[in-house]
């Protein structure tokens, strides 16, 4: 089953394979996603705001929640924030993330 990820405001659509994180899917599809810690879930750079999900998302791990605590909007109660390197969706969803762009080739 393929899951459709829509990244706003760019309107990018990416297919996510079962068990794959948003960040892994984006990289596989040829997109650069802002990230610093190498998918370890400790920097929060890849964080996204969930705009719409076709079904409830998997619960964030305690480690993910701990990392999200460094974000002021999460501290203010924005429970729609998640880490793209950690979340593995099970249904179509739309997120807000600035800076996602096609990886430039050196052709």
URGIHU-V320958 format. One record per pair of residues at least 6 apart in sequence whose ideal C-beta (glycine too) atoms are under 8 Angstrom apart, sorted by sequence separation. I is the first residue (numbers start at 1). J is the second residue. If there is no record, write none. Layout:
i=(I I)
j=(J J)
//
This chain:
i=(6 7 16 26 27 37 68 69 6 7 26 36 50 71 74 5 14 17 20 35 37 60 73 4 5 16 36 4 5 15 23 35 71 4 5 14 17 22 34 35 84 3 4 14 23 34 2 3 33 68 84 2 3 15 68 2 3 14 24 68 2 23 67 1 5 14 21 64 7 12 64 5 41 5 47 41 60 64 23 41 44 60 63 64 22 43 44 47 42 57 61 22 41 44 60 44 60 49 51 58 50 57 58 49 50 58 49 50 57 58 48 57 47 48 47 48 55 47 48 53 55 57 46 47 54 46 53 54 44 46 48 53 54 53 52 53 41 51 52 8 50 51 41 50 51 40 41 50 51 39 49 48 49 37 48 49 35 48 35 47 33 46 26 23 24 22 23 21 22 34 21 33 34 21 22 34 21 33 34 21 22 32 33 20 32 19 31 32 31 32 31 32 18 30 31 16 22 30 26 5 3 6 8 3 5 6 7 8 9 3 4 5 6 7 8 12 3 4 5 6 7 8 9 3 5 7 10 10 7)
j=(12 13 22 32 33 43 74 75 13 14 33 43 57 78 81 13 22 25 28 43 45 68 81 13 14 25 45 14 15 25 33 45 81 15 16 25 28 33 45 46 95 15 16 26 35 46 15 16 46 81 97 16 17 29 82 17 18 29 39 83 18 39 83 18 22 31 39 82 26 31 83 25 61 26 68 63 82 86 46 64 67 83 86 87 46 67 68 71 67 82 86 48 67 70 86 71 87 78 80 87 80 87 88 80 81 89 81 82 89 90 81 90 81 82 82 83 90 83 84 89 91 93 83 84 91 84 91 92 83 85 87 92 93 93 93 94 83 93 94 51 93 94 85 94 95 85 86 95 96 85 95 95 96 85 96 97 84 97 85 97 84 97 84 84 85 84 85 84 85 97 85 97 98 86 87 99 87 99 100 88 89 99 100 88 100 88 100 101 101 102 102 103 90 102 103 89 95 103 100 89 89 92 94 90 92 93 94 95 96 91 92 93 94 95 96 100 92 93 94 95 96 97 98 93 95 97 100 101 100)
//
